[in-house]
Amino acid sequence: MIGTTKPATGRDTMRAVGFSESLPIEAENSLLDIEIPKPEPTGRDLLVEIRAISVNPVDVKMRKRTKPAPGQYQISGWDAAGVVVGVGSNTQTFRLGDEVFYAGAIHRQGSNAEFHLVDERLVGPKPRSISFEEAAALPLTSVTAWESMFDRIGVETPVPGSNNAIVILGGAGGVGSIAIQLIRRLTDLTIVASASRAETRSWCMEMGAHHVIDHTKPLGEQLIQIGVDNPAFVFSTTHTHQYISDIADFIAPQGRVALIDDPENLDIMPLKRKSVSIHWESMFTRSLFDTPDVGAQHKILKRVSELVDEGQIKSTLTTSFGKICATNLKKAHTLIESGKSRGKIVLAGF
């Protein structure tokens, strides 16, 4: 994740965007165009020529929280689509020339670079029917949503006596957008998404939500009004600390909650009387700890790719900021920090 900022020379270098200190995005040096040595693949790594990347809240969090030592930098970026141009000696799944998409590992250098090393067990075959830009919008959110719903709260296992429904808080965001699609296509759950603006409410319906409620108003009352009280599942993508009391009130006894945000304080005691289980999700857990099932992410992305090519789900790309460079990445970070982004932000090429 850390490397020297000293520029390299010659044809064995590549362009990248990184940062050498943690700064507000408005600062001139918050993100920098740099040139670094081109990496070489070993083991099960692939060397991918990056064609497009997507920007996520984790990019913003890492920029704010990481403080590289003097003379060092960090490259962010945990969503990419590109072409395999090098393979390690132990690779088993991909070959030179394969088109791929993936989110990578948070403890390694990110994908905001011309070339990127990634463990093939985290990589899926890019959907053939969409562009690199559209594909880059999918990996991190797809894996996060899939793991949250199928691996963590087990939406395919009913909650006795509940309404067979899921409430997705923050339905118009990147994760919420793909979660709605996956649940609609792969389960028979009634989907209630939350959104507060006309354009985000419309987006949630376009993604496949059966109902949309306003998360700036009491949630339980709205669920009763639409006949979806006592839901079995809740997937909270943002501001969980603000909604936890509402969740405790409206969720079914023995219901299950998944969350992906980072509340500083979260009182889950109100969930106890209903024996509600709460599940944290980080899509980087498997790669960070090299769990025995780390290859599950390859399988998830392979299935997502198939669903795209079958016309079952679609890319959640909504905004393109042009080429991959510090100036355009600053624009993307600014939009994400505003809390008003919808779907996914993509950059392509250098």
C-alpha positions in Angstrom: 0.0 0.0 0.0 3.0 2.3 0.6 5.8 3.2 -1.8 8.3 5.9 -2.7 7.2 9.1 -4.4 10.5 9.4 -6.2 9.7 9.5 -9.9 11.0 6.6 -12.0 12.3 7.0 -15.5 12.3 4.8 -18.6 9.7 2.6 -20.2 9.2 0.5 -17.1 7.2 3.2 -15.4 3.5 4.0 -15.3 1.3 6.9 -14.4 -0.8 6.9 -11.3 -2.8 9.1 -8.9 -1.9 9.0 -5.3 -1.4 11.1 -2.2 1.6 11.8 0.1 -0.3 13.3 3.0 -3.9 13.3 4.3 -5.5 16.6 3.3 -9.0 18.0 2.6 -10.0 17.4 -1.0 -9.9 21.2 -1.6 -6.1 21.3 -0.9 -3.9 21.5 -3.9 -1.9 18.4 -3.0 -4.8 16.2 -1.8 -4.3 14.0 -4.8 -1.3 14.0 -7.1 -0.4 12.8 -10.6 2.7 10.7 -10.1 4.9 8.3 -12.1 6.1 5.1 -10.5 7.7 1.8 -11.5 5.5 -0.6 -13.4 4.9 -3.7 -11.1 5.6 -7.3 -12.1 3.2 -10.2 -11.3 4.2 -13.2 -9.1 2.4 -16.1 -7.5 -1.4 -15.9 -8.2 -1.3 -12.2 -9.2 -2.5 -10.8 -12.4 -1.1 -7.6 -14.0 -4.0 -5.7 -15.4 -3.9 -2.8 -17.8 -6.5 -0.5 -16.3 -9.1 0.7 -18.8 -11.6 2.2 -16.3 -12.0 2.7 -12.6 -14.9 3.7 -10.3 -14.7 5.9 -7.2 -16.3 4.8 -3.9 -16.7 6.2 -0.3 -13.8 4.0 0.7 -11.5 6.1 -1.5 -12.5 9.1 0.5 -12.2 7.4 3.8 -8.6 6.2 3.0 -7.6 9.6 1.9 -8.9 11.1 5.1 -7.5 8.4 7.5 -4.2 7.3 6.0 -1.1 9.3 6.6 1.8 8.0 4.6 5.3 8.5 6.0 7.5 11.3 4.5 8.6 10.4 1.1 5.9 7.8 0.6 2.5 7.8 -1.2 -0.6 5.7 -1.3 -2.6 4.9 -4.5 -6.3 4.5 -3.9 -8.9 2.9 -6.1 -10.9 -0.3 -5.4 -13.0 -0.8 -8.5 -11.5 -1.5 -11.9 -12.0 -3.1 -15.3 -9.2 -3.9 -17.7 -7.2 -6.4 -19.6 -4.7 -9.0 -18.3 -1.2 -8.3 -19.6 0.8 -10.3 -17.2 0.4 -13.4 -15.0 2.2 -14.8 -12.0 3.7 -18.3 -12.1 0.8 -19.9 -10.1 -2.2 -18.4 -11.8 -4.9 -20.9 -12.6 -8.0 -19.0 -13.9 -7.0 -16.2 -16.3 -4.7 -15.8 -19.3 -3.1 -13.0 -21.2 -5.7 -10.9 -23.0 -8.6 -11.8 -20.7 -11.0 -8.9 -20.0 -11.6 -8.7 -16.2 -13.3 -6.6 -13.5 -12.7 -6.6 -9.7 -12.4 -4.5 -6.5 -9.1 -5.8 -5.2 -7.7 -5.7 -1.7 -7.5 -2.7 0.6 -4.0 -3.6 2.1 -2.4 -3.3 -1.4 -1.9 -0.5 -3.8 -5.1 0.6 -5.5 -6.2 0.7 -9.1 -5.8 4.4 -9.9 -2.9 3.6 -12.1 -2.1 2.4 -15.6 -1.3 -1.1 -14.4 -2.4 -2.9 -11.3 -1.5 -6.1 -9.5 -4.5 -8.2 -8.1 -4.9 -11.7 -6.8 -6.9 -13.6 -9.4 -9.1 -15.1 -6.7 -10.7 -11.7 -6.3 -11.2 -11.2 -10.1 -14.2 -11.9 -12.3 -14.5 -12.1 -16.1 -15.8 -8.7 -17.4 -19.3 -8.9 -18.8 -19.1 -9.1 -22.5 -22.2 -7.1 -23.2 -21.1 -3.8 -21.6 -18.2 -1.3 -21.8 -15.2 -1.2 -19.5 -16.7 2.0 -18.0 -20.0 0.3 -17.2 -18.2 -2.8 -15.8 -15.9 -0.7 -13.5 -19.0 0.5 -11.7 -20.0 -2.9 -10.5 -17.4 -5.0 -8.6 -17.1 -3.4 -5.1 -20.8 -2.7 -4.8 -21.8 -6.1 -6.2 -19.6 -8.0 -3.8 -20.6 -5.9 -0.9 -24.3 -6.3 -1.6 -24.0 -10.0 -2.3 -22.0 -10.8 0.8 -24.3 -8.7 2.9 -27.5 -10.3 1.8 -26.6 -13.9 1.0 -23.5 -14.6 3.2 -24.3 -12.4 6.2 -28.1 -12.2 6.8 -29.1 -15.1 4.6 -32.1 -13.6 2.8 -32.9 -17.0 1.3 -33.7 -18.4 4.8 -37.1 -17.0 5.9 -37.7 -15.4 9.3 -40.7 -17.2 10.9 -43.8 -15.0 11.2 -42.3 -12.1 9.4 -43.3 -10.1 6.3 -41.2 -11.6 3.5 -39.6 -8.2 2.8 -36.3 -6.3 3.0 -35.8 -2.6 3.8 -32.8 -1.1 2.0 -31.8 2.1 3.6 -29.9 4.4 1.1 -31.3 2.7 -1.9 -30.0 5.2 -4.5 -26.3 4.8 -3.5 -23.9 2.5 -5.3 -24.4 -0.5 -3.0 -28.1 0.1 -2.6 -28.6 0.3 -6.4 -27.1 -3.1 -7.1 -28.6 -4.6 -4.0 -32.1 -3.8 -5.2 -31.4 -5.4 -8.6 -29.9 -8.6 -7.1 -32.7 -9.0 -4.6 -35.4 -8.4 -7.3 -33.8 -11.0 -9.7 -32.7 -13.7 -7.3 -35.4 -13.7 -4.5 -39.1 -13.3 -4.0 -38.7 -10.6 -1.3 -40.7 -7.4 -1.4 -38.2 -4.6 -1.7 -38.6 -1.3 0.2 -35.9 1.2 -0.6 -35.4 4.6 1.1 -34.6 7.8 -0.7 -35.5 11.5 0.0 -35.3 13.3 -3.3 -37.4 12.9 -6.4 -34.5 11.8 -8.6 -33.3 9.2 -6.1 -36.8 7.9 -5.5 -37.2 7.5 -9.3 -33.8 5.8 -9.5 -34.7 3.2 -6.8 -37.9 2.3 -8.7 -35.9 2.0 -11.9 -33.6 -0.4 -10.2 -36.5 -2.6 -9.2 -37.8 -1.5 -5.8 -41.4 -2.3 -5.1 -41.8 0.6 -2.8 -39.8 3.7 -1.8 -40.0 5.5 1.5 -38.5 8.7 2.8 -35.7 8.2 5.3 -36.1 11.8 6.6 -39.5 10.8 8.0 -40.5 8.1 10.6 -39.8 4.8 8.8 -42.2 2.5 10.7 -45.3 4.6 10.0 -44.5 4.6 6.2 -44.1 0.8 6.2 -47.5 0.4 7.8 -49.0 2.7 5.2 -47.7 0.5 2.4 -48.5 -2.8 4.1 -44.9 -3.9 4.6 -44.7 -3.7 8.4 -42.8 -6.4 10.3 -40.1 -7.0 7.5 -37.7 -9.9 7.9 -34.5 -8.1 6.8 -32.9 -4.6 6.9 -29.9 -3.7 4.8 -28.5 -0.3 6.1 -25.9 1.3 3.8 -25.6 4.7 5.5 -26.3 6.6 8.7 -27.2 3.5 10.6 -26.9 5.3 13.9 -29.8 7.5 13.0 -32.1 4.7 12.1 -31.3 2.0 14.6 -34.2 2.9 16.9 -36.6 2.9 14.0 -35.2 -0.5 12.9 -35.7 -2.0 16.3 -39.3 -0.9 16.3 -40.3 -2.1 12.8 -38.3 -5.2 12.2 -39.8 -8.6 12.8 -38.8 -10.6 15.9 -35.7 -12.7 15.0 -35.1 -10.5 12.0 -31.7 -9.8 10.6 -29.8 -6.6 10.0 -26.7 -6.0 7.8 -24.8 -2.7 7.8 -21.8 -1.4 5.9 -21.2 2.1 7.2 -18.9 3.3 10.0 -21.0 4.8 12.8 -18.9 6.2 15.6 -21.4 5.1 18.2 -24.1 2.5 17.7 -26.4 1.4 20.5 -27.8 -2.0 19.5 -29.4 -2.8 22.8 -32.9 -2.0 21.5 -32.5 -5.0 19.2 -32.2 -7.5 22.1 -35.8 -7.9 23.0 -36.6 -9.1 19.5 -33.5 -11.3 19.3 -32.5 -9.4 16.2 -29.1 -10.3 14.8 -26.8 -7.6 13.4 -24.1 -8.4 10.8 -21.2 -6.2 9.7 -20.1 -6.4 6.2 -16.7 -5.5 4.7 -15.9 -6.9 1.3 -12.2 -6.6 2.1 -12.4 -9.1 5.0 -11.7 -12.2 2.9 -8.7 -10.7 1.1 -7.3 -8.9 4.2 -7.2 -12.1 6.3 -6.7 -14.5 3.3 -9.7 -16.6 4.5 -10.1 -20.1 3.2 -13.1 -19.0 1.1 -11.3 -15.9 -0.4 -12.1 -17.3 -3.8 -15.8 -16.7 -3.2 -15.4 -13.2 -4.6 -14.3 -14.7 -8.0 -17.5 -16.8 -8.0 -19.7 -13.8 -7.0 -18.2 -11.6 -9.8 -18.5 -14.4 -12.3 -22.2 -14.8 -11.4 -22.7 -11.0 -11.6 -21.1 -11.0 -15.0 -23.5 -13.7 -16.2 -26.5 -11.8 -14.8 -25.4 -8.7 -16.8 -24.9 -10.6 -20.0 -28.3 -12.3 -19.5 -29.9 -8.9 -19.2 -31.0 -9.6 -15.6 -29.1 -6.6 -14.0 -27.4 -3.6 -15.4 -24.5 -1.3 -14.6 -25.2 1.5 -12.0 -22.9 4.0 -13.8 -24.5 7.4 -13.6 -21.6 9.9 -13.8 -18.4 10.0 -15.9 -15.6 12.5 -15.0 -13.4 11.7 -18.0 -9.7 10.6 -17.9 -8.0 9.2 -14.8 -6.1 12.1 -13.3 -5.8 14.0 -10.1 -8.0 16.8 -11.2 -10.9 14.5 -12.2 -10.5 12.3 -9.1 -10.8 15.4 -6.9 -14.1 16.1 -8.6 -15.3 12.6 -7.8 -14.2 12.8 -4.2 -16.0 16.1 -3.8 -19.2 14.7 -5.1 -19.0 11.7 -2.9 -18.3 13.8 0.2 -21.4 16.0 -0.7 -23.6 13.0 0.0 -25.6 13.7 -3.1 -24.1 11.1 -5.5 -26.4 8.6 -7.2 -25.3 5.3 -8.6 -21.6 5.1 -9.4 -18.9 7.6 -10.6 -16.5 6.3 -13.3 -13.2 7.6 -14.9 -11.6 5.9 -17.9 -8.2 6.0 -19.5 -5.1 8.2 -18.9 
